[in-house]
Amino acid sequence: MLKSELVRALNEKLPELQIRDVELALNCMLGQMADALVGSERIEIRGFGSFDLHRRPPRIARNPKSGEGINLPAKVVVHFKPGKELR
């Protein structure tokens, strides 16, 4: 589902709101979620799931074609765990 499709679906469920108001609310929510993750906070939405950060240590990977070792730096990735109702 694309963001524009989500905005349209929410607008159909809430016809009293204009589409730009729905889009603004969605953008605010996504912005707050992104800010929380940047601040290393965990996000939990009951009935949907939780978003958390996983830290991956640096490692040496292999180029499959040449077999040469490549140093990969440490990184932080977003991890989503679905809630019971979503599963």
PyMOL Python script that loads the backbone (N, CA, C, O; Angstrom):
from pymol import cmd

cmd.read_pdbstr("""\
ATOM      1  N   MET A   1       0.851  -1.174   0.000  1.00  0.00           N
ATOM      2  CA  MET A   1       0.000   0.000   0.000  1.00  0.00           C
ATOM      3  C   MET A   1       0.893   1.232   0.000  1.00  0.00           C
ATOM      4  O   MET A   1       1.837   1.329   0.784  1.00  0.00           O
ATOM      5  N   LEU A   2       0.594   2.140  -0.860  1.00  0.00           N
ATOM      6  CA  LEU A   2       1.317   3.401  -0.926  1.00  0.00           C
ATOM      7  C   LEU A   2       0.721   4.401   0.063  1.00  0.00           C
ATOM      8  O   LEU A   2      -0.416   4.257   0.511  1.00  0.00           O
ATOM      9  N   LYS A   3       1.512   5.408   0.387  1.00  0.00           N
ATOM     10  CA  LYS A   3       1.044   6.437   1.325  1.00  0.00           C
ATOM     11  C   LYS A   3      -0.205   7.132   0.791  1.00  0.00           C
ATOM     12  O   LYS A   3      -1.131   7.416   1.551  1.00  0.00           O
ATOM     13  N   SER A   4      -0.235   7.410  -0.521  1.00  0.00           N
ATOM     14  CA  SER A   4      -1.410   8.065  -1.108  1.00  0.00           C
ATOM     15  C   SER A   4      -2.645   7.169  -1.024  1.00  0.00           C
ATOM     16  O   SER A   4      -3.758   7.665  -0.845  1.00  0.00           O
ATOM     17  N   GLU A   5      -2.458   5.854  -1.153  1.00  0.00           N
ATOM     18  CA  GLU A   5      -3.581   4.927  -1.016  1.00  0.00           C
ATOM     19  C   GLU A   5      -4.088   4.891   0.420  1.00  0.00           C
ATOM     20  O   GLU A   5      -5.291   4.789   0.660  1.00  0.00           O
ATOM     21  N   LEU A   6      -3.167   4.974   1.367  1.00  0.00           N
ATOM     22  CA  LEU A   6      -3.555   5.014   2.776  1.00  0.00           C
ATOM     23  C   LEU A   6      -4.330   6.287   3.090  1.00  0.00           C
ATOM     24  O   LEU A   6      -5.323   6.250   3.816  1.00  0.00           O
ATOM     25  N   VAL A   7      -3.880   7.403   2.547  1.00  0.00           N
ATOM     26  CA  VAL A   7      -4.593   8.673   2.748  1.00  0.00           C
ATOM     27  C   VAL A   7      -6.005   8.568   2.181  1.00  0.00           C
ATOM     28  O   VAL A   7      -6.970   8.987   2.820  1.00  0.00           O
ATOM     29  N   ARG A   8      -6.122   8.010   0.983  1.00  0.00           N
ATOM     30  CA  ARG A   8      -7.460   7.858   0.372  1.00  0.00           C
ATOM     31  C   ARG A   8      -8.354   6.934   1.193  1.00  0.00           C
ATOM     32  O   ARG A   8      -9.538   7.217   1.377  1.00  0.00           O
ATOM     33  N   ALA A   9      -7.788   5.824   1.688  1.00  0.00           N
ATOM     34  CA  ALA A   9      -8.579   4.877   2.486  1.00  0.00           C
ATOM     35  C   ALA A   9      -9.040   5.520   3.793  1.00  0.00           C
ATOM     36  O   ALA A   9     -10.180   5.325   4.215  1.00  0.00           O
ATOM     37  N   LEU A  10      -8.156   6.287   4.432  1.00  0.00           N
ATOM     38  CA  LEU A  10      -8.554   6.978   5.660  1.00  0.00           C
ATOM     39  C   LEU A  10      -9.608   8.035   5.384  1.00  0.00           C
ATOM     40  O   LEU A  10     -10.513   8.245   6.191  1.00  0.00           O
ATOM     41  N   ASN A  11      -9.489   8.696   4.246  1.00  0.00           N
ATOM     42  CA  ASN A  11     -10.463   9.724   3.887  1.00  0.00           C
ATOM     43  C   ASN A  11     -11.840   9.110   3.632  1.00  0.00           C
ATOM     44  O   ASN A  11     -12.862   9.725   3.935  1.00  0.00           O
ATOM     45  N   GLU A  12     -11.863   7.903   3.077  1.00  0.00           N
ATOM     46  CA  GLU A  12     -13.145   7.221   2.861  1.00  0.00           C
ATOM     47  C   GLU A  12     -13.789   6.831   4.187  1.00  0.00           C
ATOM     48  O   GLU A  12     -15.012   6.875   4.318  1.00  0.00           O
ATOM     49  N   LYS A  13     -12.976   6.451   5.170  1.00  0.00           N
ATOM     50  CA  LYS A  13     -13.515   6.092   6.486  1.00  0.00           C
ATOM     51  C   LYS A  13     -13.921   7.318   7.292  1.00  0.00           C
ATOM     52  O   LYS A  13     -14.807   7.246   8.144  1.00  0.00           O
ATOM     53  N   LEU A  14     -13.262   8.454   7.017  1.00  0.00           N
ATOM     54  CA  LEU A  14     -13.550   9.702   7.725  1.00  0.00           C
ATOM     55  C   LEU A  14     -13.926  10.782   6.700  1.00  0.00           C
ATOM     56  O   LEU A  14     -13.138  11.694   6.451  1.00  0.00           O
ATOM     57  N   PRO A  15     -15.118  10.687   6.106  1.00  0.00           N
ATOM     58  CA  PRO A  15     -15.478  11.637   5.054  1.00  0.00           C
ATOM     59  C   PRO A  15     -15.658  13.078   5.550  1.00  0.00           C
ATOM     60  O   PRO A  15     -15.656  14.012   4.749  1.00  0.00           O
ATOM     61  N   GLU A  16     -15.813  13.258   6.865  1.00  0.00           N
ATOM     62  CA  GLU A  16     -15.981  14.615   7.388  1.00  0.00           C
ATOM     63  C   GLU A  16     -14.681  15.409   7.351  1.00  0.00           C
ATOM     64  O   GLU A  16     -14.699  16.635   7.466  1.00  0.00           O
ATOM     65  N   LEU A  17     -13.543  14.715   7.191  1.00  0.00           N
ATOM     66  CA  LEU A  17     -12.247  15.386   7.092  1.00  0.00           C
ATOM     67  C   LEU A  17     -11.844  15.548   5.629  1.00  0.00           C
ATOM     68  O   LEU A  17     -12.104  14.678   4.798  1.00  0.00           O
ATOM     69  N   GLN A  18     -11.214  16.662   5.336  1.00  0.00           N
ATOM     70  CA  GLN A  18     -10.725  16.874   3.981  1.00  0.00           C
ATOM     71  C   GLN A  18      -9.463  16.049   3.779  1.00  0.00           C
ATOM     72  O   GLN A  18      -8.769  15.711   4.738  1.00  0.00           O
ATOM     73  N   ILE A  19      -9.176  15.732   2.537  1.00  0.00           N
ATOM     74  CA  ILE A  19      -8.045  14.860   2.227  1.00  0.00           C
ATOM     75  C   ILE A  19      -6.723  15.474   2.675  1.00  0.00           C
ATOM     76  O   ILE A  19      -5.821  14.756   3.105  1.00  0.00           O
ATOM     77  N   ARG A  20      -6.603  16.800   2.577  1.00  0.00           N
ATOM     78  CA  ARG A  20      -5.349  17.432   3.012  1.00  0.00           C
ATOM     79  C   ARG A  20      -5.182  17.357   4.523  1.00  0.00           C
ATOM     80  O   ARG A  20      -4.053  17.295   5.011  1.00  0.00           O
ATOM     81  N   ASP A  21      -6.293  17.360   5.283  1.00  0.00           N
ATOM     82  CA  ASP A  21      -6.210  17.212   6.737  1.00  0.00           C
ATOM     83  C   ASP A  21      -5.764  15.797   7.118  1.00  0.00           C
ATOM     84  O   ASP A  21      -4.977  15.613   8.046  1.00  0.00           O
ATOM     85  N   VAL A  22      -6.277  14.809   6.392  1.00  0.00           N
ATOM     86  CA  VAL A  22      -5.880  13.422   6.634  1.00  0.00           C
ATOM     87  C   VAL A  22      -4.395  13.251   6.310  1.00  0.00           C
ATOM     88  O   VAL A  22      -3.663  12.597   7.053  1.00  0.00           O
ATOM     89  N   GLU A  23      -3.960  13.838   5.205  1.00  0.00           N
ATOM     90  CA  GLU A  23      -2.558  13.743   4.814  1.00  0.00           C
ATOM     91  C   GLU A  23      -1.656  14.443   5.828  1.00  0.00           C
ATOM     92  O   GLU A  23      -0.579  13.939   6.146  1.00  0.00           O
ATOM     93  N   LEU A  24      -2.078  15.577   6.330  1.00  0.00           N
ATOM     94  CA  LEU A  24      -1.312  16.298   7.344  1.00  0.00           C
ATOM     95  C   LEU A  24      -1.189  15.476   8.625  1.00  0.00           C
ATOM     96  O   LEU A  24      -0.113  15.408   9.219  1.00  0.00           O
ATOM     97  N   ALA A  25      -2.281  14.856   9.047  1.00  0.00           N
ATOM     98  CA  ALA A  25      -2.260  14.031  10.258  1.00  0.00           C
ATOM     99  C   ALA A  25      -1.330  12.831  10.076  1.00  0.00           C
ATOM    100  O   ALA A  25      -0.575  12.487  10.986  1.00  0.00           O
ATOM    101  N   LEU A  26      -1.382  12.199   8.914  1.00  0.00           N
ATOM    102  CA  LEU A  26      -0.526  11.057   8.639  1.00  0.00           C
ATOM    103  C   LEU A  26       0.945  11.477   8.609  1.00  0.00           C
ATOM    104  O   LEU A  26       1.802  10.785   9.158  1.00  0.00           O
ATOM    105  N   ASN A  27       1.233  12.609   7.968  1.00  0.00           N
ATOM    106  CA  ASN A  27       2.605  13.108   7.917  1.00  0.00           C
ATOM    107  C   ASN A  27       3.136  13.440   9.317  1.00  0.00           C
ATOM    108  O   ASN A  27       4.296  13.167   9.624  1.00  0.00           O
ATOM    109  N   CYS A  28       2.284  14.030  10.160  1.00  0.00           N
ATOM    110  CA  CYS A  28       2.680  14.343  11.537  1.00  0.00           C
ATOM    111  C   CYS A  28       2.982  13.061  12.319  1.00  0.00           C
ATOM    112  O   CYS A  28       3.969  12.992  13.050  1.00  0.00           O
ATOM    113  N   MET A  29       2.132  12.058  12.161  1.00  0.00           N
ATOM    114  CA  MET A  29       2.327  10.800  12.866  1.00  0.00           C
ATOM    115  C   MET A  29       3.624  10.130  12.421  1.00  0.00           C
ATOM    116  O   MET A  29       4.406   9.682  13.260  1.00  0.00           O
ATOM    117  N   LEU A  30       3.860  10.057  11.125  1.00  0.00           N
ATOM    118  CA  LEU A  30       5.075   9.432  10.617  1.00  0.00           C
ATOM    119  C   LEU A  30       6.322  10.225  11.029  1.00  0.00           C
ATOM    120  O   LEU A  30       7.367   9.642  11.318  1.00  0.00           O
ATOM    121  N   GLY A  31       6.204  11.544  11.052  1.00  0.00           N
ATOM    122  CA  GLY A  31       7.319  12.375  11.490  1.00  0.00           C
ATOM    123  C   GLY A  31       7.659  12.141  12.953  1.00  0.00           C
ATOM    124  O   GLY A  31       8.833  12.071  13.314  1.00  0.00           O
ATOM    125  N   GLN A  32       6.640  12.021  13.796  1.00  0.00           N
ATOM    126  CA  GLN A  32       6.864  11.750  15.217  1.00  0.00           C
ATOM    127  C   GLN A  32       7.505  10.375  15.417  1.00  0.00           C
ATOM    128  O   GLN A  32       8.378  10.206  16.268  1.00  0.00           O
ATOM    129  N   MET A  33       7.068   9.405  14.631  1.00  0.00           N
ATOM    130  CA  MET A  33       7.654   8.068  14.721  1.00  0.00           C
ATOM    131  C   MET A  33       9.123   8.097  14.314  1.00  0.00           C
ATOM    132  O   MET A  33       9.965   7.489  14.975  1.00  0.00           O
ATOM    133  N   ALA A  34       9.431   8.798  13.234  1.00  0.00           N
ATOM    134  CA  ALA A  34      10.818   8.904  12.777  1.00  0.00           C
ATOM    135  C   ALA A  34      11.681   9.616  13.811  1.00  0.00           C
ATOM    136  O   ALA A  34      12.809   9.200  14.072  1.00  0.00           O
ATOM    137  N   ASP A  35      11.156  10.686  14.399  1.00  0.00           N
ATOM    138  CA  ASP A  35      11.907  11.413  15.425  1.00  0.00           C
ATOM    139  C   ASP A  35      12.176  10.536  16.647  1.00  0.00           C
ATOM    140  O   ASP A  35      13.253  10.601  17.240  1.00  0.00           O
ATOM    141  N   ALA A  36      11.196   9.719  17.018  1.00  0.00           N
ATOM    142  CA  ALA A  36      11.376   8.820  18.164  1.00  0.00           C
ATOM    143  C   ALA A  36      12.466   7.792  17.869  1.00  0.00           C
ATOM    144  O   ALA A  36      13.293   7.501  18.734  1.00  0.00           O
ATOM    145  N   LEU A  37      12.472   7.244  16.662  1.00  0.00           N
ATOM    146  CA  LEU A  37      13.501   6.266  16.308  1.00  0.00           C
ATOM    147  C   LEU A  37      14.879   6.911  16.231  1.00  0.00           C
ATOM    148  O   LEU A  37      15.872   6.298  16.623  1.00  0.00           O
ATOM    149  N   VAL A  38      14.949   8.133  15.733  1.00  0.00           N
ATOM    150  CA  VAL A  38      16.229   8.844  15.700  1.00  0.00           C
ATOM    151  C   VAL A  38      16.736   9.061  17.121  1.00  0.00           C
ATOM    152  O   VAL A  38      17.943   9.022  17.362  1.00  0.00           O
ATOM    153  N   GLY A  39      15.837   9.286  18.048  1.00  0.00           N
ATOM    154  CA  GLY A  39      16.200   9.463  19.451  1.00  0.00           C
ATOM    155  C   GLY A  39      16.376   8.149  20.194  1.00  0.00           C
ATOM    156  O   GLY A  39      16.429   8.143  21.424  1.00  0.00           O
ATOM    157  N   SER A  40      16.468   7.037  19.476  1.00  0.00           N
ATOM    158  CA  SER A  40      16.675   5.690  20.041  1.00  0.00           C
ATOM    159  C   SER A  40      15.540   5.253  20.963  1.00  0.00           C
ATOM    160  O   SER A  40      15.764   4.484  21.898  1.00  0.00           O
ATOM    161  N   GLU A  41      14.332   5.733  20.708  1.00  0.00           N
ATOM    162  CA  GLU A  41      13.172   5.308  21.488  1.00  0.00           C
ATOM    163  C   GLU A  41      12.472   4.139  20.794  1.00  0.00           C
ATOM    164  O   GLU A  41      12.571   3.968  19.579  1.00  0.00           O
ATOM    165  N   ARG A  42      11.780   3.359  21.575  1.00  0.00           N
ATOM    166  CA  ARG A  42      10.991   2.245  21.049  1.00  0.00           C
ATOM    167  C   ARG A  42       9.572   2.741  20.813  1.00  0.00           C
ATOM    168  O   ARG A  42       9.045   3.528  21.600  1.00  0.00           O
ATOM    169  N   ILE A  43       8.951   2.280  19.723  1.00  0.00           N
ATOM    170  CA  ILE A  43       7.578   2.659  19.417  1.00  0.00           C
ATOM    171  C   ILE A  43       6.713   1.405  19.528  1.00  0.00           C
ATOM    172  O   ILE A  43       7.014   0.377  18.920  1.00  0.00           O
ATOM    173  N   GLU A  44       5.640   1.499  20.309  1.00  0.00           N
ATOM    174  CA  GLU A  44       4.734   0.365  20.456  1.00  0.00           C
ATOM    175  C   GLU A  44       3.312   0.830  20.177  1.00  0.00           C
ATOM    176  O   GLU A  44       2.811   1.754  20.817  1.00  0.00           O
ATOM    177  N   ILE A  45       2.672   0.178  19.215  1.00  0.00           N
ATOM    178  CA  ILE A  45       1.283   0.459  18.887  1.00  0.00           C
ATOM    179  C   ILE A  45       0.502  -0.812  19.192  1.00  0.00           C
ATOM    180  O   ILE A  45       0.597  -1.805  18.471  1.00  0.00           O
ATOM    181  N   ARG A  46      -0.270  -0.764  20.269  1.00  0.00           N
ATOM    182  CA  ARG A  46      -1.010  -1.954  20.723  1.00  0.00           C
ATOM    183  C   ARG A  46      -1.920  -2.465  19.612  1.00  0.00           C
ATOM    184  O   ARG A  46      -2.617  -1.693  18.955  1.00  0.00           O
ATOM    185  N   GLY A  47      -1.897  -3.781  19.417  1.00  0.00           N
ATOM    186  CA  GLY A  47      -2.720  -4.403  18.391  1.00  0.00           C
ATOM    187  C   GLY A  47      -2.090  -4.388  17.013  1.00  0.00           C
ATOM    188  O   GLY A  47      -2.581  -5.063  16.109  1.00  0.00           O
ATOM    189  N   PHE A  48      -1.009  -3.632  16.829  1.00  0.00           N
ATOM    190  CA  PHE A  48      -0.348  -3.561  15.530  1.00  0.00           C
ATOM    191  C   PHE A  48       1.057  -4.135  15.616  1.00  0.00           C
ATOM    192  O   PHE A  48       1.376  -5.093  14.912  1.00  0.00           O
ATOM    193  N   GLY A  49       1.899  -3.565  16.468  1.00  0.00           N
ATOM    194  CA  GLY A  49       3.259  -4.057  16.597  1.00  0.00           C
ATOM    195  C   GLY A  49       4.167  -3.020  17.207  1.00  0.00           C
ATOM    196  O   GLY A  49       3.722  -1.977  17.687  1.00  0.00           O
ATOM    197  N   SER A  50       5.463  -3.326  17.180  1.00  0.00           N
ATOM    198  CA  SER A  50       6.430  -2.402  17.756  1.00  0.00           C
ATOM    199  C   SER A  50       7.615  -2.224  16.802  1.00  0.00           C
ATOM    200  O   SER A  50       7.976  -3.127  16.048  1.00  0.00           O
ATOM    201  N   PHE A  51       8.195  -1.045  16.864  1.00  0.00           N
ATOM    202  CA  PHE A  51       9.374  -0.703  16.091  1.00  0.00           C
ATOM    203  C   PHE A  51      10.508  -0.489  17.079  1.00  0.00           C
ATOM    204  O   PHE A  51      10.347   0.196  18.089  1.00  0.00           O
ATOM    205  N   ASP A  52      11.646  -1.075  16.780  1.00  0.00           N
ATOM    206  CA  ASP A  52      12.799  -0.950  17.662  1.00  0.00           C
ATOM    207  C   ASP A  52      14.045  -0.856  16.796  1.00  0.00           C
ATOM    208  O   ASP A  52      14.010  -1.177  15.608  1.00  0.00           O
ATOM    209  N   LEU A  53      15.134  -0.421  17.388  1.00  0.00           N
ATOM    210  CA  LEU A  53      16.396  -0.333  16.668  1.00  0.00           C
ATOM    211  C   LEU A  53      17.274  -1.512  17.031  1.00  0.00           C
ATOM    212  O   LEU A  53      17.417  -1.848  18.206  1.00  0.00           O
ATOM    213  N   HIS A  54      17.863  -2.142  16.021  1.00  0.00           N
ATOM    214  CA  HIS A  54      18.834  -3.201  16.235  1.00  0.00           C
ATOM    215  C   HIS A  54      20.187  -2.706  15.755  1.00  0.00           C
ATOM    216  O   HIS A  54      20.315  -2.185  14.647  1.00  0.00           O
ATOM    217  N   ARG A  55      21.190  -2.875  16.598  1.00  0.00           N
ATOM    218  CA  ARG A  55      22.539  -2.461  16.229  1.00  0.00           C
ATOM    219  C   ARG A  55      23.292  -3.659  15.687  1.00  0.00           C
ATOM    220  O   ARG A  55      23.366  -4.704  16.334  1.00  0.00           O
ATOM    221  N   ARG A  56      23.850  -3.501  14.498  1.00  0.00           N
ATOM    222  CA  ARG A  56      24.619  -4.578  13.883  1.00  0.00           C
ATOM    223  C   ARG A  56      26.108  -4.239  13.969  1.00  0.00           C
ATOM    224  O   ARG A  56      26.518  -3.148  13.575  1.00  0.00           O
ATOM    225  N   PRO A  57      26.904  -5.153  14.474  1.00  0.00           N
ATOM    226  CA  PRO A  57      28.335  -4.874  14.627  1.00  0.00           C
ATOM    227  C   PRO A  57      29.047  -4.871  13.267  1.00  0.00           C
ATOM    228  O   PRO A  57      28.517  -5.380  12.280  1.00  0.00           O
ATOM    229  N   PRO A  58      30.251  -4.291  13.231  1.00  0.00           N
ATOM    230  CA  PRO A  58      31.007  -4.342  11.969  1.00  0.00           C
ATOM    231  C   PRO A  58      31.400  -5.788  11.669  1.00  0.00           C
ATOM    232  O   PRO A  58      31.559  -6.601  12.581  1.00  0.00           O
ATOM    233  N   ARG A  59      31.553  -6.095  10.391  1.00  0.00           N
ATOM    234  CA  ARG A  59      31.901  -7.469  10.014  1.00  0.00           C
ATOM    235  C   ARG A  59      32.651  -7.469   8.692  1.00  0.00           C
ATOM    236  O   ARG A  59      32.717  -6.461   7.988  1.00  0.00           O
ATOM    237  N   ILE A  60      33.199  -8.596   8.387  1.00  0.00           N
ATOM    238  CA  ILE A  60      33.889  -8.761   7.112  1.00  0.00           C
ATOM    239  C   ILE A  60      33.003  -9.629   6.234  1.00  0.00           C
ATOM    240  O   ILE A  60      32.687 -10.765   6.589  1.00  0.00           O
ATOM    241  N   ALA A  61      32.604  -9.095   5.095  1.00  0.00           N
ATOM    242  CA  ALA A  61      31.776  -9.823   4.139  1.00  0.00           C
ATOM    243  C   ALA A  61      32.671 -10.292   2.994  1.00  0.00           C
ATOM    244  O   ALA A  61      33.814  -9.849   2.883  1.00  0.00           O
ATOM    245  N   ARG A  62      32.180 -11.154   2.170  1.00  0.00           N
ATOM    246  CA  ARG A  62      32.932 -11.679   1.029  1.00  0.00           C
ATOM    247  C   ARG A  62      32.237 -11.307  -0.270  1.00  0.00           C
ATOM    248  O   ARG A  62      31.018 -11.419  -0.396  1.00  0.00           O
ATOM    249  N   ASN A  63      33.031 -10.866  -1.229  1.00  0.00           N
ATOM    250  CA  ASN A  63      32.533 -10.645  -2.577  1.00  0.00           C
ATOM    251  C   ASN A  63      32.361 -12.028  -3.199  1.00  0.00           C
ATOM    252  O   ASN A  63      33.346 -12.754  -3.332  1.00  0.00           O
ATOM    253  N   PRO A  64      31.133 -12.424  -3.588  1.00  0.00           N
ATOM    254  CA  PRO A  64      30.931 -13.786  -4.085  1.00  0.00           C
ATOM    255  C   PRO A  64      31.679 -14.073  -5.398  1.00  0.00           C
ATOM    256  O   PRO A  64      32.018 -15.222  -5.681  1.00  0.00           O
ATOM    257  N   LYS A  65      31.927 -13.051  -6.177  1.00  0.00           N
ATOM    258  CA  LYS A  65      32.587 -13.262  -7.464  1.00  0.00           C
ATOM    259  C   LYS A  65      34.093 -13.489  -7.301  1.00  0.00           C
ATOM    260  O   LYS A  65      34.657 -14.412  -7.889  1.00  0.00           O
ATOM    261  N   SER A  66      34.743 -12.627  -6.488  1.00  0.00           N
ATOM    262  CA  SER A  66      36.197 -12.707  -6.361  1.00  0.00           C
ATOM    263  C   SER A  66      36.652 -13.381  -5.059  1.00  0.00           C
ATOM    264  O   SER A  66      37.809 -13.789  -4.951  1.00  0.00           O
ATOM    265  N   GLY A  67      35.773 -13.500  -4.091  1.00  0.00           N
ATOM    266  CA  GLY A  67      36.140 -14.072  -2.810  1.00  0.00           C
ATOM    267  C   GLY A  67      36.887 -13.100  -1.918  1.00  0.00           C
ATOM    268  O   GLY A  67      37.335 -13.469  -0.833  1.00  0.00           O
ATOM    269  N   GLU A  68      37.024 -11.863  -2.364  1.00  0.00           N
ATOM    270  CA  GLU A  68      37.747 -10.828  -1.624  1.00  0.00           C
ATOM    271  C   GLU A  68      36.940 -10.371  -0.409  1.00  0.00           C
ATOM    272  O   GLU A  68      35.717 -10.244  -0.477  1.00  0.00           O
ATOM    273  N   GLY A  69      37.629 -10.128   0.694  1.00  0.00           N
ATOM    274  CA  GLY A  69      36.983  -9.651   1.913  1.00  0.00           C
ATOM    275  C   GLY A  69      36.671  -8.160   1.827  1.00  0.00           C
ATOM    276  O   GLY A  69      37.473  -7.379   1.314  1.00  0.00           O
ATOM    277  N   ILE A  70      35.505  -7.771   2.330  1.00  0.00           N
ATOM    278  CA  ILE A  70      35.072  -6.378   2.336  1.00  0.00           C
ATOM    279  C   ILE A  70      34.684  -6.022   3.767  1.00  0.00           C
ATOM    280  O   ILE A  70      33.903  -6.732   4.401  1.00  0.00           O
ATOM    281  N   ASN A  71      35.232  -4.921   4.269  1.00  0.00           N
ATOM    282  CA  ASN A  71      34.874  -4.471   5.615  1.00  0.00           C
ATOM    283  C   ASN A  71      33.557  -3.710   5.571  1.00  0.00           C
ATOM    284  O   ASN A  71      33.440  -2.701   4.877  1.00  0.00           O
ATOM    285  N   LEU A  72      32.575  -4.193   6.309  1.00  0.00           N
ATOM    286  CA  LEU A  72      31.293  -3.504   6.430  1.00  0.00           C
ATOM    287  C   LEU A  72      31.249  -2.825   7.791  1.00  0.00           C
ATOM    288  O   LEU A  72      31.531  -3.464   8.805  1.00  0.00           O
ATOM    289  N   PRO A  73      30.900  -1.536   7.833  1.00  0.00           N
ATOM    290  CA  PRO A  73      30.858  -0.828   9.116  1.00  0.00           C
ATOM    291  C   PRO A  73      29.650  -1.244   9.946  1.00  0.00           C
ATOM    292  O   PRO A  73      28.720  -1.879   9.448  1.00  0.00           O
ATOM    293  N   ALA A  74      29.686  -0.874  11.218  1.00  0.00           N
ATOM    294  CA  ALA A  74      28.534  -1.102  12.091  1.00  0.00           C
ATOM    295  C   ALA A  74      27.384  -0.237  11.610  1.00  0.00           C
ATOM    296  O   ALA A  74      27.594   0.843  11.057  1.00  0.00           O
ATOM    297  N   LYS A  75      26.161  -0.720  11.824  1.00  0.00           N
ATOM    298  CA  LYS A  75      25.003   0.076  11.423  1.00  0.00           C
ATOM    299  C   LYS A  75      23.829  -0.206  12.338  1.00  0.00           C
ATOM    300  O   LYS A  75      23.805  -1.191  13.076  1.00  0.00           O
ATOM    301  N   VAL A  76      22.867   0.680  12.268  1.00  0.00           N
ATOM    302  CA  VAL A  76      21.650   0.563  13.060  1.00  0.00           C
ATOM    303  C   VAL A  76      20.492   0.413  12.088  1.00  0.00           C
ATOM    304  O   VAL A  76      20.351   1.209  11.160  1.00  0.00           O
ATOM    305  N   VAL A  77      19.657  -0.609  12.296  1.00  0.00           N
ATOM    306  CA  VAL A  77      18.523  -0.860  11.415  1.00  0.00           C
ATOM    307  C   VAL A  77      17.233  -0.867  12.231  1.00  0.00           C
ATOM    308  O   VAL A  77      17.243  -1.197  13.417  1.00  0.00           O
ATOM    309  N   VAL A  78      16.140  -0.505  11.597  1.00  0.00           N
ATOM    310  CA  VAL A  78      14.823  -0.524  12.236  1.00  0.00           C
ATOM    311  C   VAL A  78      14.267  -1.941  12.138  1.00  0.00           C
ATOM    312  O   VAL A  78      14.303  -2.563  11.076  1.00  0.00           O
ATOM    313  N   HIS A  79      13.759  -2.436  13.248  1.00  0.00           N
ATOM    314  CA  HIS A  79      13.181  -3.772  13.304  1.00  0.00           C
ATOM    315  C   HIS A  79      11.702  -3.645  13.692  1.00  0.00           C
ATOM    316  O   HIS A  79      11.364  -2.946  14.648  1.00  0.00           O
ATOM    317  N   PHE A  80      10.828  -4.324  12.946  1.00  0.00           N
ATOM    318  CA  PHE A  80       9.393  -4.316  13.244  1.00  0.00           C
ATOM    319  C   PHE A  80       8.998  -5.700  13.732  1.00  0.00           C
ATOM    320  O   PHE A  80       9.327  -6.711  13.111  1.00  0.00           O
ATOM    321  N   LYS A  81       8.286  -5.732  14.855  1.00  0.00           N
ATOM    322  CA  LYS A  81       7.758  -6.986  15.389  1.00  0.00           C
ATOM    323  C   LYS A  81       6.244  -6.863  15.441  1.00  0.00           C
ATOM    324  O   LYS A  81       5.726  -6.030  16.185  1.00  0.00           O
ATOM    325  N   PRO A  82       5.514  -7.675  14.666  1.00  0.00           N
ATOM    326  CA  PRO A  82       4.051  -7.572  14.673  1.00  0.00           C
ATOM    327  C   PRO A  82       3.445  -8.002  15.995  1.00  0.00           C
ATOM    328  O   PRO A  82       3.979  -8.874  16.680  1.00  0.00           O
ATOM    329  N   GLY A  83       2.319  -7.381  16.353  1.00  0.00           N
ATOM    330  CA  GLY A  83       1.602  -7.732  17.565  1.00  0.00           C
ATOM    331  C   GLY A  83       0.772  -8.986  17.367  1.00  0.00           C
ATOM    332  O   GLY A  83       0.658  -9.496  16.252  1.00  0.00           O
ATOM    333  N   LYS A  84       0.194  -9.481  18.452  1.00  0.00           N
ATOM    334  CA  LYS A  84      -0.596 -10.724  18.398  1.00  0.00           C
ATOM    335  C   LYS A  84      -1.762 -10.612  17.430  1.00  0.00           C
ATOM    336  O   LYS A  84      -2.015 -11.536  16.657  1.00  0.00           O
ATOM    337  N   GLU A  85      -2.478  -9.485  17.464  1.00  0.00           N
ATOM    338  CA  GLU A  85      -3.646  -9.320  16.614  1.00  0.00           C
ATOM    339  C   GLU A  85      -3.283  -9.282  15.140  1.00  0.00           C
ATOM    340  O   GLU A  85      -4.044  -9.760  14.300  1.00  0.00           O
ATOM    341  N   LEU A  86      -2.125  -8.718  14.820  1.00  0.00           N
ATOM    342  CA  LEU A  86      -1.696  -8.631  13.429  1.00  0.00           C
ATOM    343  C   LEU A  86      -1.214  -9.983  12.923  1.00  0.00           C
ATOM    344  O   LEU A  86      -1.398 -10.303  11.748  1.00  0.00           O
ATOM    345  N   ARG A  87      -0.597 -10.784  13.795  1.00  0.00           N
ATOM    346  CA  ARG A  87      -0.138 -12.100  13.386  1.00  0.00           C
ATOM    347  C   ARG A  87      -1.317 -12.985  13.056  1.00  0.00           C
ATOM    348  O   ARG A  87      -1.133 -14.145  12.688  1.00  0.00           O
TER     349      ARG A  87
END
""", "prot")
cmd.dss("prot")
cmd.show_as("cartoon", "prot")
cmd.util.cbc("prot")
cmd.orient("prot")
